[in-house]
Amino acid sequence: MTLRAESDHRGCALRRQTYAEFLGAAEARILAERNGRRQGDDDVLLQRTLGGVLLEGPPDPADAAQHLVACLRRHERPDELKRAKPAFVSVAQERCRAGDLP
């Protein structure tokens, strides 16, 4: 039982780190978009961290992350980004709560 709990804890910690890295990359891209100072590295980092979310899953945070990236790629209006980002955060928080496993 202890080994299972330890494994679950490590899984949650990895998921949390993956989601946080994606959120940081998305925040950087949103800020760069607002300031008009986009760089090629912004897209690479965003795509790399999205890949981490897709691999780590589960489907609901992966879908929310893909939606946020799609909004950024389409250069959606700020109000759409204001909906997409909190939607990802909310789903990610649900998945990071103790005992909430895919």
N, C-alpha and C positions, 0 to 999 in steps of 0.2 A: 504494500500500500504506500509506503514512504517513497519508494522508487518511482511509482506512478505519479505521485504528487510532485516530486522533484522534476520529473520529465515534463509534466503539465506546466509547471512554473517556468521552466526554460523555454518552452514553446510560446507561452504568453509574452515573455520578455523579448524573444526574437521578433514576434509579431509586432509588439509595441515599437521596437526599434525600427523595423521596416516601415511601419506606418509613419513614424516621426520623420524618417529620412525623406519619404515621399512628400509629406506635408511641407517640410523645409524647402524642397526643390520647387514645389508648386508656389509657395509664398515668394520665393526669389523670382520666379517667372512672372507672377502677378505684379510684383513691384517693378520689375524691368519693363513690363508692358505699360504700366502707368507712366513711368518716367521716359519711355521711348528709348531705353538703353539696352535693348536685347542684345545678347551675344550668342554665338553658336553653341557655346558650352551650356547655356541655360537649357536648350532643347535636349542635348545629350544627357545631362544630369536628370532632367525630368523623365526622359524615356527609360533610363537605367533604373531609376527608383520605381517607376511604374511597373517595370518588369519584376522587381522584388515583390511588390504588392500582389501582382498577378500570380506569382509562384507561391507566395505564402498563403494567399486566399484568406478566408473563404470567399464565395462568390459575391456576397453583398458589399464588402469593402472594395473588392476588385472592380465591381460595376461602378461604384461611386467614384473611384479613382479614375477609371476610364472616362466617365462623364466629365469630370473636372478637366482632364487633359484635352478632351474634345472641345470643351468650351474655350480653353486657352488657344488651341490651334485655329479655331474659327474666329478668334478675336472677339468673343462675345462681349456684350456690354457689361459694365461693372456690376449691375444688379443681378445678372445671371451668375456671375462669378461669386457674388455674395450668397447666392443660394447653393451653388455647387460645392463650395468649400466647406461650409458648415454641415452639409449633408454627408460628406466624406468623414468629417471629424466625428459626427454623431455615430455613424456606423462603426468607425474604428474604436471609439470609446466603448461601445457596447461589447465589441469583441475582446477588448483588453481587460474588461472587468474580471476579477478573480473567479475562476471556475467556469468561465464561458469559453468553451472549446468548440471548434468546428464540428 
